[in-house]
Amino acid sequence: MEKRFVRVTRGSIVGGVCLGMFTAVFCGLQNFFAEKRGVHDVYNVVGAGSATEATFGLIMPGSLYSHARNVVLGSVLGAVFGFPIDVVSFGHVKVL
């Protein structure tokens, strides 16, 4: 029983740290893009999502081919999911 508790606790802590790192990188990149561009719009969220997913695609275990696939797939999925998140969170789209 104690070993199971330790295993579940360790998994929860590792999962929480990974989620926290992902969120910190995403928010940091989003704020960086907004500061450098001087405007807060959907492109900041899309760029931050794309860059974050590509970065985390690199640290996944596997071969060189799987790293390349994870980076490409991550950057596309980050952009695809970043756009609706921005629309839902702000309720409008400022493209220009």
Contact map, one row per residue, 1 for C-alpha under 8 A:
111110000000000000000000000000000000000000000000000000000000000000000000000000000000000000000000
111111000000000000000000000000000000000000000000000000000000000000000000000000000000000000000000
111111100000000000000000000000000000000000000000000000000000000000000000000000000000000000000000
111111110000000000000000000000000000000000000000000000000000000000000000000000000000000000000000
111111111000000000000000000000000000000000000000000000000000000000000000000000000000000000000000
011111111100000000000000000000000000000000000000000000000000000000000000000000000000000000000000
001111111110000000000000000000000000000000000000000000000000000000000000000000000000000000000000
000111111111000000000000000000000000000000000000000000000000000000000000000000000000000000000000
000011111111100000000000000000000000000000000000000000000000000000000000000000000000000000000000
000001111111110000000000000000000000000000000000000000000000000000000000000000000000000000000000
000000111111111000000000000000000000000000000000000000000000000000000000000000000000000000000000
000000011111111100000000000000000000000000000000000000000000000000000000000000000000000000000000
000000001111111110000000000000000000000000000000000000000000000000000000000000000000000000000000
000000000111111111000000000000000000000000000000000000000000000000000000000000000000000000000000
000000000011111111100000000000000000000000000000000000000000000000000000000000000000000000000000
000000000001111111110000000000000000000000000000000000000000000000000000000000000000000000000000
000000000000111111111000000000000000000000000000000000000000000000000000000000000000000000000000
000000000000011111111100000000000000000000000000000000000000000000000000000000000000000000000000
000000000000001111111110000000000000000000000000000000000000000000000000000000000000000000000000
000000000000000111111111000000000000000000000000000000000000000000000000000000000000000000000000
000000000000000011111111100000000000000000000000000000000000000000000000000000000000000000000000
000000000000000001111111110000000000000000000000000100010000000000000000000000000000000000000000
000000000000000000111111111000000000000000000000000000000000000000000000000000000000000000000000
000000000000000000011111111100000000000000000000000000000000000000000000000000000000000000000000
000000000000000000001111111110000000000000000000000100000000000000000000000000000000000000000000
000000000000000000000111111111000000000000000001100100000000000000000000000000000000000000000000
000000000000000000000011111111100000000000000001000000000000000000000000000000000000000000000000
000000000000000000000001111111110000000000000000000000000000000000000000000000000000000000000000
000000000000000000000000111111111000000000000001000100000000000000000000000000000000000000000000
000000000000000000000000011111111100000000011011000000000000000000000000000000000000000000000000
000000000000000000000000001111111110000000010000000000000000000000000000000000000000000000000000
000000000000000000000000000111111111000000000000000000000000000000000000000000000000000000000000
000000000000000000000000000011111111100000010011000000000000000000000000000000000000000000000000
000000000000000000000000000001111111111110010000000000000000000000000000000000000000000000000000
000000000000000000000000000000111111111000000000000000000000000000000000000000000000000000000000
000000000000000000000000000000011111110000000000000000000000000000000000000000000000000000000000
000000000000000000000000000000001111111000000000000000000000000000000000000000000000000000000000
000000000000000000000000000000000111111100000000000000000000000000000000000000000000000000000000
000000000000000000000000000000000110111110000000000000000000000000000000000000000000000000000000
000000000000000000000000000000000100011111010000000000000000000000000000000000000000000000000000
000000000000000000000000000000000100001111111000000000000000000000000000000000000000000000001110
000000000000000000000000000000000000000111111100000000000000000000000000000000000010011000001110
000000000000000000000000000000000000000011111110000000000000000000000000000000000000000000000010
000000000000000000000000000001101100000111111111000000000000000000000000000000000000000000000000
000000000000000000000000000001000000000011111111100000000000000000000000000000100110010000000000
000000000000000000000000000000000000000001111111110000000000000000000000000001111110000000000000
000000000000000000000000000001001000000000111111111000000000000000000000000000100000000000000000
000000000000000000000000011011001000000000011111111100000000000000000000000001000000000000000000
000000000000000000000000010000000000000000001111111110000000000000000000001001101100000000000000
000000000000000000000000000000000000000000000111111111000000000000000000011111100100000000000000
000000000000000000000000000000000000000000000011111111100000000000000000001001000000000000000000
000000000000000000000100110010000000000000000001111111110000000000000000001001000000000000000000
000000000000000000000000000000000000000000000000111111111000000000000010011011000000000000000000
000000000000000000000000000000000000000000000000011111111100000000000111111001000000000000000000
000000000000000000000000000000000000000000000000001111111110000000000010000000000000000000000000
000000000000000000000100000000000000000000000000000111111111000000000010010000000000000000000000
000000000000000000000000000000000000000000000000000011111111000000100110010000000000000000000000
000000000000000000000000000000000000000000000000000001111111000000110110000000000000000000000000
000000000000000000000000000000000000000000000000000000111111100000100000000000000000000000000000
000000000000000000000000000000000000000000000000000000011111110000100100000000000000000000000000
000000000000000000000000000000000000000000000000000000000011111000100000000000000000000000000000
000000000000000000000000000000000000000000000000000000000001111111100000000000000000000000000000
000000000000000000000000000000000000000000000000000000000000111111100000000000000000000000000000
000000000000000000000000000000000000000000000000000000000000011111110000000000000000000000000000
000000000000000000000000000000000000000000000000000000000000011111111000000000000000000000000000
000000000000000000000000000000000000000000000000000000000000011111111100000000000000000000000000
000000000000000000000000000000000000000000000000000000001111111111111110000000000000000000000000
000000000000000000000000000000000000000000000000000000000100000111111111000000000000000000000000
000000000000000000000000000000000000000000000000000000000000000011111111100000000000000000000000
000000000000000000000000000000000000000000000000000001001101000001111111110000000000000000000000
000000000000000000000000000000000000000000000000000011111100000000111111111000000000000000000000
000000000000000000000000000000000000000000000000000001000000000000011111111100000000000000000000
000000000000000000000000000000000000000000000000000001000000000000001111111110000000000000000000
000000000000000000000000000000000000000000000000010011011000000000000111111111000000000000000000
000000000000000000000000000000000000000000000000111111000000000000000011111111100000000000000000
000000000000000000000000000000000000000000000000010000000000000000000001111111110000000000000000
000000000000000000000000000000000000000000000000010010000000000000000000111111111000000000000000
000000000000000000000000000000000000000000000101111111000000000000000000011111111100000000000000
000000000000000000000000000000000000000000001110110000000000000000000000001111111110000000000000
000000000000000000000000000000000000000000000100000000000000000000000000000111111111000000000000
000000000000000000000000000000000000000000000100100000000000000000000000000011111111100000000000
000000000000000000000000000000000000000000001100110000000000000000000000000001111111110000000000
000000000000000000000000000000000000000001001100000000000000000000000000000000111111111000000000
000000000000000000000000000000000000000000000000000000000000000000000000000000011111111100000000
000000000000000000000000000000000000000000000000000000000000000000000000000000001111111110000000
000000000000000000000000000000000000000001001000000000000000000000000000000000000111111111101000
000000000000000000000000000000000000000001000000000000000000000000000000000000000011111111111000
000000000000000000000000000000000000000000000000000000000000000000000000000000000001111111110000
000000000000000000000000000000000000000000000000000000000000000000000000000000000000111111100000
000000000000000000000000000000000000000000000000000000000000000000000000000000000000011111111000
000000000000000000000000000000000000000000000000000000000000000000000000000000000000011111111000
000000000000000000000000000000000000000000000000000000000000000000000000000000000000001101111100
000000000000000000000000000000000000000011000000000000000000000000000000000000000000011001111110
000000000000000000000000000000000000000011000000000000000000000000000000000000000000000000011111
000000000000000000000000000000000000000011100000000000000000000000000000000000000000000000001111
000000000000000000000000000000000000000000000000000000000000000000000000000000000000000000000111
